[in-house]
Amino acid sequence: MGVIDIVLVLVFLYGIYSGFQSGFLKMFSNFIILLITTLIAGKLSDIMFGLLYNVFPFFNFSGKTEGLKALNIIVWKLVLYILIFAVILTLIKSVLTKFKIKEKINDSMINVNIIGKIFGSILSIPLVFTLVFNAILILLIPFLNFRLLTDSKVANIIMTKTPILANANRNLYNNQTFIINRINKKDNTIKGYKKLNKDIVDNMLDTNLVSKEIIETLEDGNKLLGTRNKK
């Protein structure tokens, strides 16, 4: 078991403990809010990217991702996801506070009985799954090259087996892992990076992460391939 696996197991154990302390109602409300926010943010980020992709600047990254400007597709999808996620979560919390629902939920944590604690600890599992799923999705942004996550068995289980979320984000996750594995191969050189960039684009098309129309528009604008300096 690797370091990441151990950390993730500890996170789940802490989540179960926290759920036991908070009780059922607190865990249930947090889980529903987080799940709804995640699903809506995922859908809206795809829609927004489809509308705005041609106006986004495409950066030439450094290190192992230098010249691979196709990675901007994933970067902008994740940026939109984070922004929309934050906005939706803020709106939901504002509504709960305004109608004093949040106050009632917090009050339910006082003197919660043992049954409520047990159900709270059980419900903490899908809540932590959702939280960790989002964290991994963001940390796998390609230019970070977080290989420890792609090598983690626990992380892979979370990203491929989490109900609803795994299916909704399958294409994005497949491309993230594909890219991180490819940029760490020996052919990622000054001579081979153009072929690597093409492989990344082809994988995006094969997994339906983006449409052929979007790729063709970006290629016409010379936005998908950068330059790489000799080292």
Solvent accessible surface area in square Angstrom, and as a share of the most:
residue,aa,sasa,rsa
1,M,166,0.74
2,G,40,0.38
3,V,105,0.60
4,I,26,0.13
5,D,10,0.05
6,I,85,0.43
7,V,71,0.41
8,L,14,0.07
9,V,58,0.33
10,L,105,0.52
11,V,59,0.34
12,F,28,0.12
13,L,102,0.51
14,Y,148,0.56
15,G,8,0.07
16,I,64,0.32
17,Y,127,0.48
18,S,35,0.23
19,G,0,0.00
20,F,67,0.28
21,Q,84,0.37
22,S,11,0.07
23,G,1,0.01
24,F,85,0.36
25,L,81,0.40
26,K,41,0.17
27,M,10,0.05
28,F,85,0.36
29,S,15,0.10
30,N,49,0.25
31,F,35,0.14
32,I,59,0.30
33,I,31,0.15
34,L,14,0.07
35,L,28,0.14
36,I,78,0.40
37,T,0,0.00
38,T,2,0.01
39,L,55,0.27
40,I,71,0.36
41,A,0,0.00
42,G,17,0.17
43,K,141,0.60
44,L,70,0.35
45,S,6,0.04
46,D,77,0.40
47,I,97,0.49
48,M,69,0.31
49,F,2,0.01
50,G,32,0.31
51,L,130,0.65
52,L,59,0.30
53,Y,27,0.10
54,N,81,0.41
55,V,111,0.64
56,F,24,0.10
57,P,74,0.46
58,F,18,0.08
59,F,101,0.42
60,N,68,0.35
61,F,30,0.12
62,S,89,0.57
63,G,43,0.42
64,K,99,0.42
65,T,3,0.02
66,E,13,0.06
67,G,0,0.00
68,L,0,0.00
69,K,32,0.14
70,A,0,0.00
71,L,0,0.00
72,N,0,0.00
73,I,0,0.00
74,I,0,0.00
75,V,13,0.07
76,W,39,0.14
77,K,12,0.05
78,L,1,0.00
79,V,49,0.28
80,L,17,0.08
81,Y,9,0.04
82,I,72,0.36
83,L,105,0.52
84,I,25,0.13
85,F,34,0.14
86,A,51,0.40
87,V,86,0.50
88,I,22,0.11
89,L,41,0.20
90,T,84,0.49
91,L,109,0.54
92,I,41,0.21
93,K,97,0.41
94,S,59,0.38
95,V,78,0.45
96,L,28,0.14
97,T,82,0.48
98,K,158,0.67
99,F,128,0.53
100,K,128,0.54
101,I,74,0.37
102,K,82,0.35
103,E,99,0.44
104,K,137,0.58
105,I,19,0.10
106,N,59,0.30
107,D,78,0.41
108,S,37,0.24
109,M,69,0.31
110,I,116,0.59
111,N,143,0.73
112,V,32,0.18
113,N,98,0.50
114,I,100,0.51
115,I,100,0.51
116,G,13,0.12
117,K,44,0.19
118,I,78,0.39
119,F,106,0.44
120,G,0,0.00
121,S,16,0.10
122,I,97,0.49
123,L,30,0.15
124,S,1,0.00
125,I,72,0.36
126,P,44,0.28
127,L,15,0.08
128,V,9,0.05
129,F,53,0.22
130,T,2,0.01
131,L,92,0.46
132,V,11,0.06
133,F,1,0.00
134,N,13,0.07
135,A,46,0.36
136,I,4,0.02
137,L,1,0.00
138,I,59,0.30
139,L,74,0.37
140,L,2,0.01
141,I,21,0.11
142,P,0,0.00
143,F,88,0.37
144,L,94,0.47
145,N,39,0.20
146,F,59,0.24
147,R,123,0.45
148,L,104,0.52
149,L,9,0.04
150,T,30,0.17
151,D,102,0.53
152,S,5,0.03
153,K,159,0.67
154,V,31,0.18
155,A,2,0.02
156,N,68,0.35
157,I,91,0.46
158,I,2,0.01
159,M,3,0.01
160,T,47,0.28
161,K,143,0.61
162,T,6,0.03
163,P,105,0.66
164,I,101,0.51
165,L,1,0.01
166,A,5,0.04
167,N,105,0.54
168,A,61,0.48
169,N,17,0.08
170,R,107,0.39
171,N,58,0.30
172,L,21,0.11
173,Y,15,0.06
174,N,58,0.30
175,N,0,0.00
176,Q,0,0.00
177,T,25,0.14
178,F,59,0.25
179,I,0,0.00
180,I,1,0.00
181,N,81,0.42
182,R,26,0.10
183,I,1,0.01
184,N,31,0.16
185,K,115,0.49
186,K,197,0.83
187,D,65,0.34
188,N,21,0.11
189,T,59,0.34
190,I,70,0.35
191,K,188,0.80
192,G,15,0.14
193,Y,11,0.04
194,K,119,0.50
195,K,120,0.51
196,L,0,0.00
197,N,9,0.04
198,K,117,0.49
199,D,30,0.15
200,I,0,0.00
201,V,9,0.05
202,D,51,0.26
203,N,25,0.13
204,M,0,0.00
205,L,51,0.25
206,D,113,0.59
207,T,29,0.17
208,N,118,0.60
209,L,19,0.10
210,V,11,0.07
211,S,54,0.35
212,K,136,0.58
213,E,126,0.56
214,I,22,0.11
215,I,5,0.02
216,E,81,0.37
217,T,43,0.25
218,L,0,0.00
219,E,88,0.40
220,D,125,0.65
221,G,44,0.42
222,N,125,0.64
223,K,35,0.15
224,L,8,0.04
225,L,75,0.37
226,G,10,0.10
227,T,96,0.56
228,R,31,0.11
229,N,102,0.52
230,K,177,0.75
231,K,192,0.81
